[in-house]
Amino acid sequence: MTTETKAGAVIAISSHVMRGAIGNRAIVFALETLGLATWSVPTIIMPYHPGHGPSTRLKLDSDGFARALDELATSRWRGEVRAVISGYIAGPAQARAIGALVRSLRNDNPDLIYLCDPVSGDENGLYVSTETACAIRDELLPLADIATPNRFELSWLTNTEIADNSAAIAAALALGPREVVVTSAEAMMRDGVAALYVDERQAILAEHGRLENPPNGLGDLFSALFLAARLAAVPPAEALEKSTAAVYEVLARAVREGADELRLERNTARFGAPLAKLVTRQLMHPARQRKRK
């Protein structure tokens, strides 16, 4: 997979940890490694992922956050921005500010790409407030070109029970963005993990073996790699396969070494040229079913 891109910048908006490779620590590192100038916007600052233990949250003033994004959107460098990616947000006011940023930048550049990773929960339920999850659904997803929810988030955001990949495909098509990658889809291989890509005409599943006790940050890394690939005009199927393979290789090394965080700095060669081989499948898509009738 080539990730050579046109000149331009990506605005990355997510949490920042002082130690670790989650949120913007993963997103910015991956994008810059792949040659994309990146403007980093923290939504909250923590010493480390709260999964490691009590973690102080340094919160940003909502009005100040909105003013800072407005200054980026109206700065003399705004024409450099080719894409925006957002992950974890700390409240509904931040969602409104990010939405205003995307709309403002699109006034100058209608081709701006916005990837929304609707970070809000997992199989244990929401880990942001309901108000924040609703703001992601109502303020951000309608503006997004690409979304990368996990299966729980897709279910919550569409109010749909997702028992299998057919339901996941239907929910992805209802979500709104023209490209959706479900990062914890149902695997068809035994003891597998899968990512499901869906757009208006195709549904593609990429899967690999499950690794136990994975460190956090896999979704952040995947979203960054997938966005970089699409900005480089890599076709969706290849972008899905290579991004998933790269994440798997980073994960496998962390698990093999017993690391409690992804060791991105040791895996930069794999971001653009992963070696892992995945199983990929074309799944039945409603558009194909209609053609058969």
C-alpha positions as CSV (number, residue, x, y, z in Angstrom):
1,M,0.0,0.0,0.0
2,T,1.5,3.3,-1.0
3,T,0.6,6.2,1.3
4,E,2.2,9.0,-0.7
5,T,-0.2,12.0,-0.3
6,K,-0.6,15.5,-1.6
7,A,0.8,18.3,0.4
8,G,-1.6,19.4,3.1
9,A,-2.5,19.0,6.8
10,V,-4.8,16.9,8.9
11,I,-6.4,18.3,12.1
12,A,-6.5,15.6,14.7
13,I,-8.9,16.0,17.6
14,S,-8.9,13.5,20.5
15,S,-7.6,12.8,24.0
16,H,-4.0,13.3,25.0
17,V,-2.1,11.1,27.4
18,M,1.3,11.9,28.8
19,R,2.3,8.2,28.7
20,G,1.0,5.7,26.3
21,A,-0.3,5.3,22.7
22,I,-4.0,6.1,22.7
23,G,-6.0,9.0,21.4
24,N,-4.0,11.7,19.7
25,R,-0.7,10.1,20.8
26,A,-1.5,7.2,18.4
27,I,-3.3,9.3,15.7
28,V,-0.8,12.0,15.3
29,F,2.2,9.7,15.5
30,A,0.8,7.5,12.7
31,L,-0.2,10.4,10.5
32,E,3.1,12.1,10.8
33,T,5.0,8.9,10.3
34,L,3.1,8.5,7.0
35,G,4.1,12.0,5.9
36,L,1.0,14.0,6.8
37,A,1.5,17.3,8.5
38,T,-0.8,17.1,11.6
39,W,-2.3,19.8,13.8
40,S,-3.0,18.2,17.2
41,V,-6.0,19.3,19.2
42,P,-6.4,17.7,22.7
43,T,-10.0,17.3,24.1
44,I,-8.8,16.2,27.5
45,I,-5.3,15.6,29.0
46,M,-4.5,12.6,31.3
47,P,-1.3,11.2,32.7
48,Y,-2.2,7.7,31.2
49,H,-5.2,5.7,30.1
50,P,-7.6,5.3,33.1
51,G,-7.7,1.6,32.5
52,H,-4.3,1.5,34.2
53,G,-5.7,3.1,37.4
54,P,-6.9,6.4,38.7
55,S,-6.0,9.1,36.2
56,T,-6.4,12.8,36.7
57,R,-8.4,14.5,34.0
58,L,-7.2,18.0,33.0
59,K,-10.3,19.4,31.4
60,L,-10.4,22.2,28.8
61,D,-12.6,25.2,29.1
62,S,-15.5,24.7,26.6
63,D,-15.5,28.4,25.4
64,G,-11.7,28.4,25.1
65,F,-11.8,25.1,23.1
66,A,-14.4,26.6,20.7
67,R,-12.4,29.8,20.3
68,A,-9.2,27.9,19.6
69,L,-10.9,25.8,16.9
70,D,-12.4,29.0,15.4
71,E,-8.9,30.5,15.2
72,L,-7.6,27.5,13.4
73,A,-10.5,27.6,11.0
74,T,-10.0,31.3,10.2
75,S,-6.2,31.3,10.3
76,R,-4.1,32.2,7.3
77,W,-3.1,28.5,7.1
78,R,-6.6,27.1,6.9
79,G,-6.1,26.4,3.2
80,E,-3.5,23.7,4.1
81,V,-6.1,21.5,5.7
82,R,-7.2,18.4,3.7
83,A,-8.8,16.4,6.4
84,V,-10.1,16.4,10.0
85,I,-10.2,13.4,12.2
86,S,-11.9,13.3,15.6
87,G,-11.9,10.7,18.3
88,Y,-12.7,10.9,22.0
89,I,-14.5,14.1,23.0
90,A,-15.1,15.3,26.6
91,G,-18.6,16.8,26.2
92,P,-21.3,18.0,23.9
93,A,-19.9,21.5,23.6
94,Q,-16.8,20.1,22.1
95,A,-18.9,18.2,19.5
96,R,-20.6,21.5,18.5
97,A,-17.2,23.2,18.2
98,I,-15.8,20.4,16.0
99,G,-18.9,20.6,13.8
100,A,-18.4,24.4,13.4
101,L,-14.8,23.8,12.5
102,V,-15.6,21.2,9.8
103,R,-18.4,23.4,8.3
104,S,-16.1,26.5,8.2
105,L,-13.2,24.6,6.6
106,R,-15.6,23.2,4.0
107,N,-16.6,26.7,3.0
108,D,-13.1,27.1,1.6
109,N,-12.6,23.5,0.6
110,P,-15.6,21.4,-0.3
111,D,-13.4,18.4,-0.8
112,L,-12.3,18.3,2.8
113,I,-12.5,14.8,4.3
114,Y,-13.8,14.4,7.8
115,L,-13.4,11.0,9.6
116,C,-15.4,10.7,12.8
117,D,-14.5,7.9,15.2
118,P,-17.5,8.0,17.5
119,V,-15.7,7.0,20.6
120,S,-18.4,6.5,23.2
121,G,-18.6,2.9,24.5
122,D,-17.9,-0.8,24.3
123,E,-19.6,-4.1,25.2
124,N,-19.9,-2.9,28.8
125,G,-22.0,0.2,27.7
126,L,-21.4,3.9,27.3
127,Y,-18.3,5.4,28.9
128,V,-19.2,8.9,28.0
129,S,-22.4,10.7,29.1
130,T,-25.6,10.2,27.1
131,E,-25.5,13.9,26.2
132,T,-22.0,13.5,24.7
133,A,-23.0,10.3,22.7
134,C,-26.1,12.1,21.4
135,A,-24.0,15.1,20.3
136,I,-21.6,12.8,18.4
137,R,-24.7,11.3,16.7
138,D,-26.5,14.6,16.0
139,E,-23.6,17.1,15.5
140,L,-20.7,15.1,14.0
141,L,-21.9,12.0,12.1
142,P,-24.1,14.0,9.7
143,L,-20.9,15.9,8.6
144,A,-18.6,12.8,8.4
145,D,-17.4,11.2,5.2
146,I,-16.0,8.3,7.1
147,A,-17.0,6.8,10.4
148,T,-15.2,4.0,12.4
149,P,-17.5,2.9,15.1
150,N,-17.1,-0.4,17.0
151,R,-20.1,-2.7,17.0
152,F,-21.5,-1.4,20.3
153,E,-21.3,2.2,19.1
154,L,-22.9,1.4,15.8
155,S,-25.8,-0.3,17.6
156,W,-26.3,2.5,20.1
157,L,-26.0,5.3,17.5
158,T,-28.6,3.6,15.2
159,N,-30.7,2.1,17.9
160,T,-30.4,-1.2,16.2
161,E,-29.7,-4.6,17.6
162,I,-26.7,-6.0,15.7
163,A,-26.7,-9.8,16.0
164,D,-24.7,-10.5,12.8
165,N,-23.0,-8.8,9.9
166,S,-26.1,-8.5,7.8
167,A,-27.5,-6.3,10.6
168,A,-24.2,-4.5,10.9
169,I,-24.3,-3.7,7.1
170,A,-27.8,-2.3,7.4
171,A,-26.9,-0.2,10.4
172,A,-23.8,1.1,8.7
173,L,-25.8,2.2,5.7
174,A,-28.3,3.9,8.0
175,L,-25.5,5.7,10.0
176,G,-25.0,8.4,7.4
177,P,-21.4,8.7,6.3
178,R,-20.6,7.4,2.9
179,E,-17.9,5.0,4.2
180,V,-18.2,3.1,7.5
181,V,-15.8,0.7,9.0
182,V,-17.1,-1.4,11.9
183,T,-14.0,-2.2,13.9
184,S,-15.3,-5.1,16.0
185,A,-17.6,-6.8,13.5
186,E,-18.5,-10.5,13.7
187,A,-15.6,-12.7,12.5
188,M,-16.4,-15.7,10.3
189,M,-13.2,-17.5,11.2
190,R,-13.0,-19.3,14.6
191,D,-11.6,-17.2,17.4
192,G,-11.2,-14.3,15.0
193,V,-11.5,-10.5,15.0
194,A,-12.9,-8.6,12.1
195,A,-13.3,-5.1,10.6
196,L,-16.2,-4.6,8.2
197,Y,-16.1,-1.9,5.5
198,V,-19.5,-0.7,4.1
199,D,-20.3,1.8,1.5
200,E,-23.2,2.3,-0.9
201,R,-22.2,-0.7,-3.1
202,Q,-20.0,-3.1,-1.2
203,A,-19.4,-4.8,2.1
204,I,-15.9,-6.2,2.8
205,L,-14.8,-8.2,5.9
206,A,-11.1,-8.3,6.9
207,E,-10.3,-10.7,9.8
208,H,-7.4,-12.2,11.7
209,G,-6.8,-14.3,14.8
210,R,-7.7,-13.0,18.2
211,L,-5.0,-12.0,20.6
212,E,-5.7,-11.9,24.3
213,N,-5.3,-8.9,26.6
214,P,-4.7,-6.3,23.9
215,P,-3.4,-2.8,25.0
216,N,-5.7,0.1,24.3
217,G,-5.4,2.4,21.3
218,L,-6.2,0.0,18.5
219,G,-9.2,1.9,17.2
220,D,-7.3,5.2,17.2
221,L,-4.4,3.7,15.3
222,F,-6.7,2.1,12.8
223,S,-8.7,5.3,12.1
224,A,-5.5,7.2,11.4
225,L,-4.0,4.6,9.1
226,F,-7.3,4.2,7.2
227,L,-7.7,7.9,6.8
228,A,-4.1,8.2,5.5
229,A,-4.7,5.4,3.0
230,R,-7.9,7.0,1.7
231,L,-6.2,10.4,1.4
232,A,-3.6,8.7,-0.7
233,A,-6.4,7.4,-3.0
234,V,-5.9,3.8,-1.9
235,P,-9.0,1.8,-2.9
236,P,-11.3,1.0,0.1
237,A,-10.7,-2.8,0.0
238,E,-6.9,-2.3,0.0
239,A,-7.1,0.4,2.7
240,L,-9.2,-1.9,4.9
241,E,-6.9,-4.8,4.5
242,K,-3.6,-3.0,4.9
243,S,-4.8,-0.8,7.8
244,T,-6.2,-3.9,9.6
245,A,-3.0,-5.8,9.0
246,A,-0.8,-3.0,10.3
247,V,-2.8,-2.7,13.5
248,Y,-2.6,-6.5,13.9
249,E,1.2,-6.5,13.6
250,V,1.6,-3.6,16.1
251,L,-0.7,-5.5,18.5
252,A,1.0,-8.8,18.0
253,R,4.4,-7.3,18.9
254,A,3.0,-5.6,22.0
255,V,1.4,-8.9,23.2
256,R,4.5,-10.9,22.4
257,E,6.6,-8.5,24.4
258,G,4.2,-8.2,27.3
259,A,3.8,-4.5,26.8
260,D,0.9,-2.6,28.5
261,E,0.8,0.0,25.6
262,L,1.2,-0.2,21.9
263,R,4.9,0.4,21.0
264,L,4.3,2.4,17.9
265,E,7.8,3.8,17.7
266,R,9.1,0.2,17.1
267,N,6.6,-0.5,14.3
268,T,6.8,2.5,11.9
269,A,7.9,0.3,8.9
270,R,4.6,-1.6,9.2
271,F,2.3,1.4,9.0
272,G,2.6,1.7,5.2
273,A,3.8,-1.8,4.3
274,P,2.4,-4.5,6.7
275,L,3.4,-8.1,6.1
276,A,0.6,-9.9,7.9
277,K,-1.8,-11.8,5.7
278,L,-5.5,-11.5,6.5
279,V,-8.6,-13.2,5.3
280,T,-10.8,-10.8,3.4
281,R,-14.3,-11.6,2.1
282,Q,-16.9,-9.8,0.0
283,L,-20.2,-10.0,1.9
284,M,-23.7,-9.8,0.4
285,H,-24.7,-6.1,0.1
286,P,-28.3,-4.8,-0.3
287,A,-27.3,-3.2,-3.6
288,R,-26.2,-6.6,-5.0
289,Q,-29.4,-8.3,-3.7
290,R,-31.4,-5.7,-5.6
291,K,-29.5,-6.4,-8.9
292,R,-30.3,-10.1,-8.5
293,K,-34.1,-9.5,-8.5
